Amino acid sequence: MKGFTQHPNSEIGEDMRGTYTGLVEKIPYLKDLGITSVELMPVFQFDETEAHSPELKNYWGYSPLAFFAPHSSYCYCDEPQVIADEFRDMVKAFHKAGIEVILDVVFNHTSEGNQAGPVFSFKGLENSFYYILAGNPEYFADFSGCGNTLNTNQYIVRRLIIDSLKRWVTEMHVDGFRFDLASVMSRDEHGNPMDNPPILWEIESHPVLSRAKIIAEAWDTGGLYQVGSFIGDKWAEWNGKYRDNIRKFCGAIMGWRNRSHPA
């Protein structure tokens, strides 16, 4: 989200770079390219301090803190009460230009990390409800590669996810979602794959969410790979192996061109 306008070559005002408002400034450029949909990398409020060095910041956003709030540092205005309005105005501007907005959403883990990580919310509320724990409950099962795994099929967590998605559709007006490591959401409270995971069926059949596009990254870091077999009738899927093959092919073509046409 931030990187699209952060560099000076975005040719927008420095104070608007990396913001929702700055993205609006690039809509004519996207229209000229024939773009009809944009997928924003995570915009849920996330922990920017989660990095391997104190001098660095979390750039990508895959470390959610709050599933209902747009990330505050992407806001052009410093007023907290304006952040949601600025996000909505961005979405409306895209819609006016005939471009739909899809969000990359992270419901497979949170920024609280493993047993050595910080306590922001869910760990303190009810650790065993919100997370999948290891055999020794002092530790966390990790099917996300990020230290913890959200217990998405627990009834309280299911409600949290559904209410979050409803807000982004009804109040923020987004058109759909791409679910990061969606196969995590097919696991039960012990981490076992389920034949009919409630949360995935509830998202697909929910009356409010039924008009939204839903796209699964149909694998996780625990070994599940469900491309071609992801549950439901409405879920679209990312195809990771096809993506990787295309990258390799394009890389080979570019390498061949560089060898054939030296500077």
C-alpha positions as CSV (number, residue, x, y, z in Angstrom):
1,M,0.0,0.0,0.0
2,K,2.6,2.5,1.1
3,G,5.3,1.6,-1.5
4,F,3.2,2.5,-4.5
5,T,3.5,6.3,-3.8
6,Q,6.4,6.4,-1.4
7,H,9.2,7.0,-3.9
8,P,9.7,10.5,-5.5
9,N,9.1,9.0,-8.9
10,S,5.4,8.8,-7.9
11,E,5.4,12.5,-8.8
12,I,3.0,13.5,-6.0
13,G,3.6,15.9,-3.2
14,E,6.1,14.7,-0.6
15,D,3.6,15.0,2.3
16,M,1.1,12.8,0.4
17,R,3.5,9.9,-0.4
18,G,2.6,6.6,1.2
19,T,-0.9,7.7,2.1
20,Y,-4.5,6.9,1.2
21,T,-4.9,10.4,-0.3
22,G,-1.7,9.9,-2.2
23,L,-3.1,6.7,-3.8
24,V,-6.0,8.7,-5.0
25,E,-3.6,11.0,-6.9
26,K,-2.4,8.0,-8.9
27,I,-5.9,6.9,-10.1
28,P,-5.5,8.6,-13.6
29,Y,-2.3,6.6,-14.1
30,L,-4.0,3.4,-13.2
31,K,-6.9,4.2,-15.5
32,D,-4.5,4.8,-18.4
33,L,-3.0,1.3,-17.7
34,G,-6.5,-0.2,-18.0
35,I,-6.6,-1.3,-14.4
36,T,-10.1,-2.3,-13.2
37,S,-9.1,-3.7,-9.7
38,V,-6.5,-2.9,-7.1
39,E,-5.5,-5.1,-4.3
40,L,-4.0,-3.3,-1.3
41,M,-1.5,-5.0,0.9
42,P,-2.6,-5.1,4.6
43,V,-4.2,-1.9,5.8
44,F,-5.4,-3.2,9.2
45,Q,-3.6,-1.3,12.0
46,F,-0.3,-3.2,12.5
47,D,2.8,-3.1,14.6
48,E,5.4,-1.1,12.7
49,T,8.0,-1.8,15.4
50,E,8.0,-5.6,14.7
51,A,11.4,-5.8,12.9
52,H,14.7,-7.5,13.2
53,S,16.5,-4.3,14.2
54,P,15.5,-1.2,16.2
55,E,16.5,0.9,13.2
56,L,14.0,-0.8,10.9
57,K,10.2,-0.7,10.6
58,N,7.7,-3.4,9.5
59,Y,7.1,-2.3,6.0
60,W,4.6,-4.9,4.7
61,G,1.8,-4.8,7.3
62,Y,1.6,-8.5,7.9
63,S,1.5,-8.0,11.7
64,P,-2.1,-7.0,12.5
65,L,-3.0,-5.3,15.8
66,A,-6.6,-4.3,15.1
67,F,-8.8,-5.9,12.6
68,F,-11.3,-3.0,12.4
69,A,-9.1,0.0,12.0
70,P,-7.3,1.4,9.0
71,H,-3.5,1.8,9.6
72,S,-3.0,5.3,11.0
73,S,0.4,6.1,9.5
74,Y,-1.1,5.7,6.0
75,C,-3.3,8.7,6.7
76,Y,-2.5,12.1,5.2
77,C,-4.2,13.8,8.1
78,D,-2.9,13.5,11.6
79,E,-6.4,13.7,13.2
80,P,-7.4,10.2,14.5
81,Q,-11.1,10.7,13.9
82,V,-10.4,11.4,10.2
83,I,-8.5,8.2,9.4
84,A,-11.5,6.1,8.5
85,D,-13.0,8.9,6.5
86,E,-9.8,9.3,4.5
87,F,-9.8,5.6,3.7
88,R,-13.5,5.7,2.7
89,D,-12.8,8.7,0.4
90,M,-10.0,6.7,-1.3
91,V,-12.4,3.8,-1.9
92,K,-15.1,6.1,-3.3
93,A,-12.6,7.8,-5.6
94,F,-11.6,4.4,-7.0
95,H,-15.2,3.4,-7.5
96,K,-15.9,6.7,-9.3
97,A,-13.1,5.7,-11.7
98,G,-14.6,2.3,-12.2
99,I,-11.9,0.5,-10.2
100,E,-12.8,-2.0,-7.4
101,V,-10.8,-2.3,-4.2
102,I,-9.7,-5.6,-2.7
103,L,-7.9,-5.9,0.6
104,D,-5.2,-8.3,1.5
105,V,-6.4,-9.5,5.0
106,V,-4.4,-11.4,7.6
107,F,-6.5,-13.5,9.9
108,N,-4.0,-16.3,10.4
109,H,-1.9,-14.7,13.1
110,T,-1.4,-11.4,15.1
111,S,1.4,-9.2,16.1
112,E,1.6,-10.8,19.6
113,G,4.0,-13.4,18.3
114,N,5.0,-16.5,20.2
115,Q,5.4,-17.0,24.0
116,A,8.3,-14.5,24.0
117,G,6.3,-11.8,22.1
118,P,4.4,-8.8,23.5
119,V,1.0,-8.9,25.1
120,F,-1.3,-6.4,23.3
121,S,-4.8,-7.8,23.6
122,F,-5.8,-11.4,22.8
123,K,-3.1,-13.0,25.0
124,G,-4.3,-11.1,28.0
125,L,-8.0,-11.6,27.2
126,E,-8.1,-15.4,26.8
127,N,-5.0,-17.0,25.3
128,S,-6.5,-20.4,24.8
129,F,-9.5,-19.1,23.0
130,Y,-7.8,-16.8,20.5
131,Y,-4.7,-18.9,19.6
132,I,-4.0,-22.5,18.7
133,L,-1.6,-23.7,21.4
134,A,1.0,-26.4,21.3
135,G,0.9,-29.7,23.4
136,N,2.5,-27.7,26.2
137,P,0.1,-24.8,26.5
138,E,2.9,-22.5,27.4
139,Y,3.8,-22.5,23.8
140,F,2.0,-21.6,20.5
141,A,1.4,-23.8,17.5
142,D,2.8,-22.0,14.5
143,F,1.1,-22.7,11.1
144,S,1.7,-19.1,10.0
145,G,5.4,-18.9,10.2
146,C,5.0,-15.8,12.4
147,G,5.0,-17.3,15.9
148,N,1.4,-17.8,16.6
149,T,-1.8,-19.1,14.8
150,L,-5.2,-17.5,15.3
151,N,-7.8,-20.1,16.4
152,T,-10.2,-19.0,13.6
153,N,-12.8,-21.7,14.1
154,Q,-13.4,-20.9,17.8
155,Y,-16.8,-19.3,18.1
156,I,-15.6,-16.0,19.6
157,V,-12.9,-15.6,17.0
158,R,-15.3,-16.5,14.2
159,R,-17.6,-13.7,15.3
160,L,-14.6,-11.3,15.4
161,I,-13.6,-12.2,11.9
162,I,-17.1,-11.9,10.5
163,D,-17.8,-8.6,12.2
164,S,-14.5,-7.2,10.9
165,L,-15.3,-8.2,7.3
166,K,-18.8,-6.8,7.6
167,R,-17.4,-3.5,8.7
168,W,-15.0,-3.3,5.7
169,V,-17.8,-4.1,3.3
170,T,-20.6,-2.0,4.7
171,E,-18.8,1.0,6.3
172,M,-15.6,1.1,4.3
173,H,-17.2,0.0,1.0
174,V,-14.4,-2.4,-0.2
175,D,-15.3,-5.0,-2.9
176,G,-13.5,-8.1,-1.7
177,F,-10.7,-9.7,0.2
178,R,-7.6,-11.9,-0.4
179,F,-7.0,-14.0,2.7
180,D,-3.4,-14.5,3.6
181,L,-2.5,-18.1,4.3
182,A,-6.2,-19.0,4.2
183,S,-5.5,-22.7,4.8
184,V,-4.9,-21.8,8.5
185,M,-8.6,-21.1,8.6
186,S,-9.4,-24.7,7.9
187,R,-7.7,-25.9,11.1
188,D,-9.4,-26.8,14.3
189,E,-8.3,-25.8,17.9
190,H,-5.6,-28.5,17.9
191,G,-4.3,-27.5,14.4
192,N,-5.9,-30.5,12.6
193,P,-7.3,-29.9,9.1
194,M,-11.1,-29.9,9.1
195,D,-13.4,-31.2,6.4
196,N,-16.0,-28.5,6.8
197,P,-14.4,-25.5,8.7
198,P,-17.2,-23.3,10.0
199,I,-15.5,-20.0,9.4
200,L,-14.9,-20.6,5.7
201,W,-18.5,-21.7,5.1
202,E,-19.8,-18.7,7.2
203,I,-17.8,-16.2,5.1
204,E,-19.0,-17.8,1.8
205,S,-22.7,-17.9,2.9
206,H,-23.0,-14.7,4.9
207,P,-25.8,-12.5,3.5
208,V,-23.7,-9.3,3.8
209,L,-20.4,-10.8,2.5
210,S,-22.1,-12.7,-0.3
211,R,-21.6,-9.8,-2.7
212,A,-17.9,-9.5,-1.9
213,K,-15.1,-11.3,-3.8
214,I,-13.3,-13.8,-1.6
215,I,-9.9,-15.1,-2.7
216,A,-7.8,-17.7,-0.8
217,E,-4.1,-18.0,-0.6
218,A,-4.8,-21.7,-0.3
219,W,-1.9,-22.9,1.8
220,D,-0.1,-22.4,5.1
221,T,3.4,-22.9,6.5
222,G,2.3,-26.1,8.3
223,G,2.2,-28.1,5.0
224,L,-1.4,-27.6,3.9
225,Y,-1.6,-26.9,0.1
226,Q,-5.2,-26.7,-1.0
227,V,-5.1,-25.2,-4.5
228,G,-7.8,-26.9,-6.5
229,S,-9.4,-28.4,-3.4
230,F,-10.2,-25.3,-1.2
231,I,-13.6,-25.6,0.4
232,G,-16.8,-24.0,-1.0
233,D,-18.2,-22.9,-4.3
234,K,-17.5,-19.1,-4.1
235,W,-13.9,-19.1,-3.1
236,A,-11.3,-18.1,-5.7
237,E,-7.7,-19.3,-5.2
238,W,-4.2,-18.0,-5.7
239,N,-2.2,-20.6,-7.6
240,G,1.3,-20.4,-6.0
241,K,3.0,-23.0,-8.3
242,Y,1.7,-21.3,-11.4
243,R,2.8,-17.9,-10.1
244,D,6.3,-19.3,-9.4
245,N,6.5,-20.9,-12.8
246,I,5.6,-17.7,-14.6
247,R,8.2,-15.8,-12.6
248,K,10.8,-18.3,-13.6
249,F,9.8,-18.2,-17.2
250,C,9.8,-14.4,-17.3
251,G,13.2,-14.4,-15.6
252,A,14.6,-16.8,-18.2
253,I,13.2,-14.7,-21.0
254,M,14.8,-11.5,-19.6
255,G,18.1,-13.3,-19.1
256,W,18.0,-14.6,-22.7
257,R,17.2,-11.1,-24.0
258,N,20.0,-9.6,-22.0
259,R,22.5,-12.1,-23.4
260,S,21.2,-11.7,-27.0
261,H,21.2,-7.9,-27.0
262,P,24.2,-6.7,-25.0
263,A,24.2,-3.0,-24.1
